[in-house]
Amino acid sequence: MPRPPEALTLDRMSTPLGEGLLVTDADGCLRAFDWTTHETRLTTLLRRQNPPTDLVAGSAPAATRAALDAYFAGELSALDFITWRTGGTEFQRSVWSALCTIPAGETLTYKGLAERIGRPKAIRAVGLANGSNPVSIVVPCHRVIGADGTLTGYGGGLDRKHWLLSHEGAAFVDK
């Protein structure tokens, strides 16, 4: 008999980069963060990476909202206190965990990320996993840049990636 859909809460919050979407589970774990301009992407990633889910409007835990507000206000370490959980494949989860080892203010190339997970030849697969990260900002996929130091794709748009890296004081080549 199929499992009933998991109920996830969808909340919205204002950020300096536009309205953010926060999806949390019954345990209060952040399951997704994206922008209202990318709501279709968010629901697609949730559907692909999790068992059946129902999104219901509600409030994310106050501590999660406060940590995101603190990050946007300049307290970069505030993201470290957000509990998150994802679906996805074992490979994707290994990439997302490795993303969390890149400190605020630093960047890493896709090749460097592939090496960090012990798969130095899996650069393209790492890029695909990076692009499938459902927990934007908290799992800092924006900290991965091209080999030449330039900004490369970001699900929330390159303008947001530029803002986030500048906010964190990271060095990158600005074209």
Contact map, one row per residue, 1 for C-alpha under 8 A:
1110000000000000000000000000000000000000000000000000000000000000000000000000000000000000000000000000000000000000000000000000000000000000000000000000000000000000000000000000000
1111000000000000000000000000000000000000000000000000000000000000000000000000000000000000000000000000000000000000000000000000000000000000000000000000000000000000000000000000000
1111100000000000000000000000000000000000000000000000000000000000000000000000000000000000000000000000000000000000000000000000000000000000000000000000000000000000000000000000000
0111110000000000000000000000000000000000000000000001000000000000000000000000000000000000000000000000000000000000000000000000000000000000000000000000000000000000000000000000000
0011111000000000000000000000000000000000000000000011110000000000000000000000000000000000000000000000000000000000000000000000000000000000000000000000000000000000000000000000000
0001111100000000000000000000000000000000000000000011110000000000000000000000000000000000000000000000000000000000000000000000000000000000000000000000000000000000000000000000000
0000111110000000000000001100000000000000000000000000111100000000000000000000000000000000000000000000000000000000000000000000000000000000000000000000000000000000000000000000000
0000011111000000000000111100000000000000000000000000111100000000000000000000000000000000000000000000000000000000000000000000000000000000000000000000000000000000000000000000000
0000001111100000000001111100000000000000000000000000001111110000000000000000000000000000000000000000000000000000000000000000000000000000000000000000000000000000000000000000000
0000000111110000000011110000000000000000000000000000001111110000000000000000000000000000000000000000000000000000000000000000000000000000000000000000000000000000000000000000000
0000000011111000000011100000000000000000000000000000000011110000000000000000000000000000000000000000000000000000000000000000000000000000000000000000000000000000000000000000000
0000000001111100001111000000000000000000000000000000000000000000000000000000000000000000000000000000000000000000000000000000000000000000000000000000000000000000000000000000000
0000000000111110001111000000000000000000000000000000000000000000100000000000000000000000000000000000000000000000000000000000000000000000000000000000000000000000000000000000000
0000000000011111011100000000000000000000000000000000000000000000000000000000000000000000000000000000000000000000000000000000000000000000000000000000000000000000000000000000000
0000000000001111111100000000000000000000000000000000000000000000000010010000000000000000000000000000000000000000000000000000000000000000000000000000000000000000000000000000000
0000000000000111110000000000000000000000000000000000000000000000000000010000000000000000000000000000000000000000000000000000000000000000000000000000000000000000000000000000000
0000000000000011111000000000000000000000000000000000000000000000000000000000000000000000000000000000000000000000000000000000000000000000000000000000000000000001000000000000000
0000000000000111111100000000000000110000000000000000000000000000000000000000000000000000000000000000000000000000000000000000000000000000000000000000000000000000000000000000000
0000000000011110111110000000000000110000000000000000000000000000000000000000000000000000000000000000000000000000000000000000000000000000000000000000000000000000000000000000000
0000000000011110011111000000000011110000000000000000000000000000000000000000000000000000000000000000000000000000000000000000000000000000000000000000000000000000000000000000000
0000000001111000001111100000000111110010000000000000000000000000000000000000000000000000000000000000000000000000000000000000000000000000000000000000000000000000000000000000000
0000000011111000000111110000011111000000000000000000000000010000000000000000000000000000000000000000000000000000000000000000000000000000000000000000000000000000000000000000000
0000000111100000000011111000011110000000000000000000000000010000000000000000000000000000000000000000000000000000000000000000000000000000000000000000000000000000000000000000000
0000000111000000000001111111111100000000000000000000000000010000000000000000000000000000000000000000000000000000000000000000000000000000000000000000000000000000000000000000000
0000001110000000000000111111111000000000000000000000000000000000000000000000000000000000000000000000000000000000000000000000000000000000000000000000000000000000000000000000000
0000001110000000000000011111100000000000000000000000000000000000000000000000000000000000000000000000000000000000000000000000000000000000000000000000000000000000000000000000000
0000000000000000000000011111100000000000000000000000000000000000000000000000000000000000000000000000000000000000000000000000000000000000000000000000000000000000000000000000000
0000000000000000000000011111110000000000000000000000000000011000000000000000000000100000000000000000000000000000000000000000000000000000000000000000000000000000000000000000000
0000000000000000000000011111111000000000000000000000000000000000000000000000000001111000000000000000000000000000000000000000000000000000000000000000000000000000000000000000000
0000000000000000000001111001111110000000000000000000000000000001000000000000000001111000000000000000000000000000000000000000000000000010000000000000000000000000000000000000000
0000000000000000000001111000111110000000000000000000000000000000000000000000000000011100000000000000000000000000000000000000000000000110000000000000000000000000000000000000000
0000000000000000000011110000011111000000010001000000000000000000000000000000000000000100000000000000000000000000000000000000000000000111000000000000000000000000000000000000000
0000000000000000000111100000011111100000010000000000000000000000000000000000000000000000000000000000000000000000000000000000000000000111110000000000000000000000000000000000000
0000000000000000000111000000000111110110010000000000000000000000000000000000000000000000000000000000000000000000000000000000000000000111000000000000000000010000000000000000000
0000000000000000011110000000000011111110000000000000000000000000000000000000000000000000000000000000000000000000000000000000000000000000000000000000000000010000000000000000000
0000000000000000011110000000000001111110000000000000000000000000000000000000000000000000000000000000000000000000000000000000000000000000000000000000000000000000000000000000000
0000000000000000000000000000000000111110000000000000000000000000000000000000000000000000000000000000000000000000000000000000000000000000000000000000000000000000000000000000000
0000000000000000000000000000000001111111110000000000000000000000000000000000000000000000000000000000000000000000000000000000000000000000000000000000000000110000000000000000000
0000000000000000000010000000000001111111111000000000000000000000000000000000000000000000000000000000000000000000000000000000000000000000000000000000000000000000000000000000000
0000000000000000000000000000000000000111111100000000000000000000000000000000000000000000000000000000000000000000000000000000000000000000000000000000000000000000000000000000000
0000000000000000000000000000000000000111111110000000000000000000000000000000000000000000000000000000000000000000000000000000000000000000000000000000000000000000000000000000000
0000000000000000000000000000000111000111111111000000000000000000000000000000000000000000000000000000000000000000000000000000000000000100000000000000000000000000000000000000000
0000000000000000000000000000000000000011111111100000000000000000000000000000000000000000000000000000000000000000000000000000000000000000000000000000000000000000000000000000000
0000000000000000000000000000000000000001111111110000000000000000000000000000000000000000000000000000000000000000000000000000000000000000000000000000000000000000000000000000000
0000000000000000000000000000000000000000111111111000000000000000000000000000000000000000000000000000000000000000000000000000000000010100000000000000000000000000000000000000000
0000000000000000000000000000000100000000011111111100100000000000000000000000000000000000000000000000000000000000000000000000000000000100000000000000000000000000000000000000000
0000000000000000000000000000000000000000001111111111100000000000000000000000000000000000000000000000000000000000000000000000000000000000000000000000000000000000000000000000000
0000000000000000000000000000000000000000000111111100000000000000000000000000000000000001000000000000000000000000000000000000000000000000000000000000000000000000000000000000000
0000000000000000000000000000000000000000000011111110000000000000000000000000000000000111100000000000000000000000000000000000000000000000000000000000000000000000000000000000000
0000000000000000000000000000000000000000000001111111100000000000000000000000000000000111000000000000000000000000000000000000000000000000000000000000000000000000000000000000000
0000110000000000000000000000000000000000000000101111100000000000000000000000000000000000000000000000000000000000000000000000000000000000000000000000000000000000000000000000000
0001110000000000000000000000000000000000000000100111110000000000000000000000000000000000000000000000000000000000000000000000000000000000000000000000000000000000000000000000000
0000111100000000000000000000000000000000000001100111111000000000000000000000000000000000000000000000000000000000000000000000000000000000000000000000000000000000000000000000000
0000111100000000000000000000000000000000000000000001111100000000000000000000000000000000000000000000000000000000000000000000000000000000000000000000000000000000000000000000000
0000001111000000000000000000000000000000000000000000111110000000000000000000000000000000000000000000000000000000000000000000000000000000000000000000000000000000000000000000000
0000001111000000000000000000000000000000000000000000011111000000000000000000000000000000000000000000000000000000000000000000000000000000000000000000000000000000000000000000000
0000000011100000000000000000000000000000000000000000001111100000000000000000000000000000000000000000000000000000000000000000000000000000000000000000000000000000000000000000000
0000000011100000000000000000000000000000000000000000000111110000000000000000000000000000000000000000000000000000000000000000000000000000000000000000000000000000000000000000000
0000000011100000000000000000000000000000000000000000000011111100000000000000000000000000000000000000000000000000000000000000000000000000000000000000000000000000000000000000000
0000000011100000000001110001000000000000000000000000000001111101100000000000000000000000000000000000000000000000000000000000000000000000000000000000000000000000000000000000000
0000000000000000000000000001000000000000000000000000000000111111100000000000000000000000000000000000000000000000000000000000000000000000000000000000000000000000000000000000000
0000000000000000000000000000000000000000000000000000000000111111110000000000000000000000000000000000000000000000000000000000000000000000000000000000000000000000000000000000000
0000000000000000000000000000000000000000000000000000000000001111111000000000000001000000000000000000000000000000000000000000000000000000000000000000000000000000000000000000000
0000000000000000000000000000010000000000000000000000000000011111111100000000000001000000000000000000000000000000000000000000000000000000000000000000000000000000000000000000000
0000000000001000000000000000000000000000000000000000000000011111111110000000000000000000000000000000000000000000000000000000000000000000000000000000000000000000000000000000000
0000000000000000000000000000000000000000000000000000000000000111111111000000000000000000000000000000000000000000000000000000000000000000000000000000000000000000000000000000000
0000000000000000000000000000000000000000000000000000000000000011111111100000011011000000000000000000000000000000000000000000000000000000000000000000000000000000000000000000000
0000000000000000000000000000000000000000000000000000000000000001111111110000011000000000000000000000000000000000000000000000000000000000000000000000000000000000000000000000000
0000000000000010000000000000000000000000000000000000000000000000111111111000000000000000000000000000000000000000000000000000000000000000000000000000000000000000000000000000000
0000000000000000000000000000000000000000000000000000000000000000011111111111010000000000000000000000000000000000000000000000000000000000000000000000000000000000000000000000000
0000000000000000000000000000000000000000000000000000000000000000001111111111111000000000000000000000000000000000000000000000000000000000000000000000000000000000000000000000000
0000000000000011000000000000000000000000000000000000000000000000000111111111000000000000000000000000000000000000000000000000000000000000000000000000000000000000000000000000000
0000000000000000000000000000000000000000000000000000000000000000000011111110000000000000000000000000000000000000000000000000000000000000000000000000000000000000000000000000000
0000000000000000000000000000000000000000000000000000000000000000000001111111000000000000000000000000000000000000000000000000000000000000000000000000000000000000000000100000000
0000000000000000000000000000000000000000000000000000000000000000000001111111110000000000000000000000000000000000000000000000000000000000000000000000000000000000000000000000000
0000000000000000000000000000000000000000000000000000000000000000000001110111111000000000000000000000000100000000000000000000000000000000000000000000000000000000000000010000000
0000000000000000000000000000000000000000000000000000000000000000000000100011111110000000000000000000000100000000000000000000000000000000000000000000000000000000000000000000000
0000000000000000000000000000000000000000000000000000000000000000001101100011111111000000000000000000000000000000000000000000000000000000000000000000000000000000000000000000000
0000000000000000000000000000000000000000000000000000000000000000001100100001111111000000000000000000000000000000000000000000000000000000010000000000000000000000000000000000000
0000000000000000000000000000000000000000000000000000000000000000000000000000111111000000000000000000000000000000000000000000000000000000010000000000000000000000000000000000000
0000000000000000000000000000000000000000000000000000000000000000001000000000111111100000000000000000000000000000000000000000000000000000000000000000000000000000000000000000000
0000000000000000000000000000110000000000000000000000000000000011001000000000011111110000000000000000000000000000000000000000000000000000010000000000000000000000000000000000000
0000000000000000000000000001110000000000000000000000000000000000000000000000000011111000000000000000000000000000000000000000000000000000000000000000000000000000000000000000000
0000000000000000000000000000111000000000000000000000000000000000000000000000000001111100000000000000000000000000000000000000000000000010000000000000000000000000000000000000000
0000000000000000000000000000111000000000000000000000000000000000000000000000000000111110000000000000000000000000000000000000000000000000000000000000000000000000000000000000000
0000000000000000000000000000001100000000000000001100000000000000000000000000000000011111000010000000000000000000000000000000000000000110000000000000000000000000000000000000000
0000000000000000000000000000000000000000000000001100000000000000000000000000000000001111100010000000000000000000000000000000000000000000000000000000000000000000000000000000000
0000000000000000000000000000000000000000000000011100000000000000000000000000000000000111110110000000000000000000000000000000000000000000000000000000000000000000000000000000000
0000000000000000000000000000000000000000000000001000000000000000000000000000000000000011111110000000000000000000000000000000000000000000000000000000000000000000000000000000000
0000000000000000000000000000000000000000000000000000000000000000000000000000000000000001111111000000000000000000000000000000000000000000000000000000000000000000000000000000000
0000000000000000000000000000000000000000000000000000000000000000000000000000000000000000111111100000000000000000000000000000000010000000000000000000000000000000000000000000000
0000000000000000000000000000000000000000000000000000000000000000000000000000000000000001111111110000000000000000000000000000010011011000000000000000000000000000000000000000000
0000000000000000000000000000000000000000000000000000000000000000000000000000000000000111111111111000000000000000000000000000000000000000000000000000000000000000000000000000000
0000000000000000000000000000000000000000000000000000000000000000000000000000000000000000011111111100000000000000000010000000000000000000000000000000000000000000000000000000000
0000000000000000000000000000000000000000000000000000000000000000000000000000000000000000001111111110000000000000110010000000010011000000000000000000000000000000000000000000000
0000000000000000000000000000000000000000000000000000000000000000000000000000000000000000000111111111000000000000000000000000000011001000001010000000000000000000000000000000000
0000000000000000000000000000000000000000000000000000000000000000000000000000000000000000000011111111100000000000000000000000000000000000001000000000000000000000000000000000000
0000000000000000000000000000000000000000000000000000000000000000000000000000000000000000000001111111110000000000100110000000000000000000000000000000000000000000000000000000000
0000000000000000000000000000000000000000000000000000000000000000000000000000000000000000000000111111110000000000100000000000000000000000001110100000000000000000000000000000000
0000000000000000000000000000000000000000000000000000000000000000000000000000000000000000000000011111111000000000000000000000000000000000011100000000000000000000000000000000000
0000000000000000000000000000000000000000000000000000000000000000000000000000000000000000000000001111111000000000000000000000000000000000000000000000000000000000000000000000000
0000000000000000000000000000000000000000000000000000000000000000000000000000000000000000000000000111111101110000000000000000000000000000000100100000000000000000000000000000000
0000000000000000000000000000000000000000000000000000000000000000000000000000000000000000000000000001111111100000000000000000000000000000000000000000000000000000000000000000000
0000000000000000000000000000000000000000000000000000000000000000000000000001100000000000000000000000011111000000000000000000000000000000000000100000000000000000000000011100000
0000000000000000000000000000000000000000000000000000000000000000000000000000000000000000000000000000001111100000000000000000000000000000000000000000000000000000000010011110000
0000000000000000000000000000000000000000000000000000000000000000000000000000000000000000000000000000011111110000000000000000000000000000000000100000000000000000000000001110000
0000000000000000000000000000000000000000000000000000000000000000000000000000000000000000000000000000011011111000000000000000000000000000000000111000000000000000000000000111000
0000000000000000000000000000000000000000000000000000000000000000000000000000000000000000000000000000010001111101100000000000000000000000000000111000000000000000000000000000000
0000000000000000000000000000000000000000000000000000000000000000000000000000000000000000000000000000000000111111100000000000000000000000000000011110100000000000000000000000000
0000000000000000000000000000000000000000000000000000000000000000000000000000000000000000000000000000000000011111110000000011011000000000000000011110000000000000000000000000000
0000000000000000000000000000000000000000000000000000000000000000000000000000000000000000000000000000000000001111111000011010000000000000000000000010000000000000000000000000000
0000000000000000000000000000000000000000000000000000000000000000000000000000000000000000000000000000000000011111111100010000000000000000000000000000000000000000000000000000000
0000000000000000000000000000000000000000000000000000000000000000000000000000000000000000000000100110000000011111111110000010010000000000000000010000000000000000000000000000000
0000000000000000000000000000000000000000000000000000000000000000000000000000000000000000000000100000000000000111111111111110010000000000000000000000000000000000000000000000000
0000000000000000000000000000000000000000000000000000000000000000000000000000000000000000000000000000000000000011111111111000000000000000000000000000000000000000000000000000000
0000000000000000000000000000000000000000000000000000000000000000000000000000000000000000000000000100000000000001111111110000000000000000000000000000000000000000000000000000000
0000000000000000000000000000000000000000000000000000000000000000000000000000000000000000000001100100000000000000111111110000000000000000000000000000000000000000000000000000000
0000000000000000000000000000000000000000000000000000000000000000000000000000000000000000000000000000000000000000011111110000000000000000000000000000000000000000000000000000000
0000000000000000000000000000000000000000000000000000000000000000000000000000000000000000000000000000000000000000011111111110000000000000000000000000000000000000000000000000000
0000000000000000000000000000000000000000000000000000000000000000000000000000000000000000000000000000000000000011011111111110000000000000000000000000000000000000000000000000000
0000000000000000000000000000000000000000000000000000000000000000000000000000000000000000000000000000000000000010011000111110000000000000000000000000000000000000000000000000000
0000000000000000000000000000000000000000000000000000000000000000000000000000000000000000000000000000000000000000010000111111110000000000000000000000000000000000000000000000000
0000000000000000000000000000000000000000000000000000000000000000000000000000000000000000000000000000000000000110110000111111111000000000000000000000000000000000000000000000000
0000000000000000000000000000000000000000000000000000000000000000000000000000000000000000000000000000000000000100000000000111111100000000000000000000000000000000000000000000000
0000000000000000000000000000000000000000000000000000000000000000000000000000000000000000000000000000000000000000000000000111111110000000000000000000000000000000000000000000000
0000000000000000000000000000000000000000000000000000000000000000000000000000000000000000000100100000000000000100110000000111111111000000000000000000000000000000000000000000000
0000000000000000000000000000000000000000000000000000000000000000000000000000000000000000000000000000000000000100000000000011111111100000000000000000000000000000000000000000000
0000000000000000000000000000000000000000000000000000000000000000000000000000000000000000000000000000000000000000000000000001111111110000000000000000000000000000000000000000000
0000000000000000000000000000000000000000000000000000000000000000000000000000000000000000001100110000000000000000000000000000111111111000000000000000000000000000000000000000000
0000000000000000000000000000000000000000000000000000000000000000000000000000000000000000000100110000000000000000000000000000011111111000000010000000000000000000000000000000000
0000000000000000000000000000000000000000000000000000000000000000000000000000000000000000000000000000000000000000000000000000001111111000000010000000000011100000000000000000000
0000000000000000000000000000000000000000000010000000000000000000000000000000000000000000000100000000000000000000000000000000000111111100000000000000000000000000000000000000000
0000000000000000000000000000000000000000000000000000000000000000000000000000000000000000000100010000000000000000000000000000000011111111001010000000000000000000000000000000000
0000000000000000000000000000001111000000010011000000000000000000000000000000000000000100000000000000000000000000000000000000000000011111000000000000000000000000000000000000000
0000000000000000000000000000011111000000000000000000000000000000000000000000000000010100000000000000000000000000000000000000000000001111111000000000000000000000000000000000000
0000000000000000000000000000000111000000000000000000000000000000000000000000000000000000000000000000000000000000000000000000000000001111111111000000000000000000000000000000000
0000000000000000000000000000000010000000000000000000000000000000000000000000000000000000000000000000000000000000000000000000000000000011111111000000000000000000000000000000000
0000000000000000000000000000000010000000000000000000000000000000000000000000001101000000000000000001000000000000000000000000000000000011111100000000000000000000000000000000000
0000000000000000000000000000000000000000000000000000000000000000000000000000000000000000000000011011000000000000000000000000000000001011111110000000000000000000000000000000000
0000000000000000000000000000000000000000000000000000000000000000000000000000000000000000000000000011010000000000000000000000000000000001111111100000000000000000000000000000000
0000000000000000000000000000000000000000000000000000000000000000000000000000000000000000000000010010000000000000000000000000000001101001101111110000000001000000000000000000000
0000000000000000000000000000000000000000000000000000000000000000000000000000000000000000000000000000000000000000000000000000000000000001100111111000000001000000100110000000000
0000000000000000000000000000000000000000000000000000000000000000000000000000000000000000000000000010010101110000000000000000000000000000000111111000000000000000000010000000000
0000000000000000000000000000000000000000000000000000000000000000000000000000000000000000000000000000000000111100100000000000000000000000000011111100000100000000000000000000000
0000000000000000000000000000000000000000000000000000000000000000000000000000000000000000000000000000000000111100000000000000000000000000000001111110111100000000000000000001000
0000000000000000000000000000000000000000000000000000000000000000000000000000000000000000000000000000000000001100000000000000000000000000000000011111111100000000000000000000000
0000000000000000000000000000000000000000000000000000000000000000000000000000000000000000000000000000000000001110000000000000000000000000000000001111110000000000000000000000000
0000000000000000000000000000000000000000000000000000000000000000000000000000000000000000000000000000000000000000000000000000000000000000000000000111110000000000000000000000100
0000000000000000000000000000000000000000000000000000000000000000000000000000000000000000000000000000000000001000000000000000000000000000000000001111111000000000000000000001100
0000000000000000000000000000000000000000000000000000000000000000000000000000000000000000000000000000000000000000000000000000000000000000000000001111111100000000000000000001111
0000000000000000000000000000000000000000000000000000000000000000000000000000000000000000000000000000000000000000000000000000000000000000000000001100111110000100110000000001110
0000000000000000000000000000000000000000000000000000000000000000000000000000000000000000000000000000000000000000000000000000000000000000000000011100011111000100000000000000000
0000000000000000000000000000000000000000000000000000000000000000000000000000000000000000000000000000000000000000000000000000000000100000000000000000001111101100000000000000000
0000000000000000000000000000000000000000000000000000000000000000000000000000000000000000000000000000000000000000000000000000000000100000000011000000000111111100100000000000000
0000000000000000000000000000000000000100000000000000000000000000000000000000000000000000000000000000000000000000000000000000000000100000000000000000000011111000000000000000000
0000000000000000000000000000000001100100000000000000000000000000000000000000000000000000000000000000000000000000000000000000000000000000000000000000000001111101100000000000000
0000000000000000000000000000000000000000000000000000000000000000000000000000000000000000000000000000000000000000000000000000000000000000000000000000000011111111100000000000000
0000000000000000000000000000000000000000000000000000000000000000000000000000000000000000000000000000000000000000000000000000000000000000000000000000001111011111110000000000000
0000000000000000000000000000000000000000000000000000000000000000000000000000000000000000000000000000000000000000000000000000000000000000000000000000000000001111111000000000000
0000000000000000100000000000000000000000000000000000000000000000000000000000000000000000000000000000000000000000000000000000000000000000000000000000000000011111111100000000000
0000000000000000000000000000000000000000000000000000000000000000000000000000000000000000000000000000000000000000000000000000000000000000000001000000001001011111111110000000000
0000000000000000000000000000000000000000000000000000000000000000000000000000000000000000000000000000000000000000000000000000000000000000000000000000001000000111111111000000000
0000000000000000000000000000000000000000000000000000000000000000000000000000000000000000000000000000000000000000000000000000000000000000000000000000000000000011111111100000000
0000000000000000000000000000000000000000000000000000000000000000000000000000000000000000000000000000000000000000000000000000000000000000000001000000000000000001111111110000000
0000000000000000000000000000000000000000000000000000000000000000000000000000000000000000000000000000000010000000000000000000000000000000000001100000000000000000111111111110000
0000000000000000000000000000000000000000000000000000000000000000000000000000000000000000000000000000000000000000000000000000000000000000000000000000000000000000011111111110000
0000000000000000000000000000000000000000000000000000000000000000000000000100000000000000000000000000000000000000000000000000000000000000000000000000000000000000001111111100000
0000000000000000000000000000000000000000000000000000000000000000000000000001000000000000000000000000000110000000000000000000000000000000000000000000000000000000000111111100000
0000000000000000000000000000000000000000000000000000000000000000000000000000000000000000000000000000000111000000000000000000000000000000000000000000000000000000000011111110000
0000000000000000000000000000000000000000000000000000000000000000000000000000000000000000000000000000000111100000000000000000000000000000000000000000000000000000000011111111000
0000000000000000000000000000000000000000000000000000000000000000000000000000000000000000000000000000000011100000000000000000000000000000000000000000000000000000000011001111100
0000000000000000000000000000000000000000000000000000000000000000000000000000000000000000000000000000000000100000000000000000000000000000000000001000111000000000000000000111110
0000000000000000000000000000000000000000000000000000000000000000000000000000000000000000000000000000000000000000000000000000000000000000000000000001111000000000000000000011111
0000000000000000000000000000000000000000000000000000000000000000000000000000000000000000000000000000000000000000000000000000000000000000000000000000011000000000000000000001111
0000000000000000000000000000000000000000000000000000000000000000000000000000000000000000000000000000000000000000000000000000000000000000000000000000010000000000000000000000111
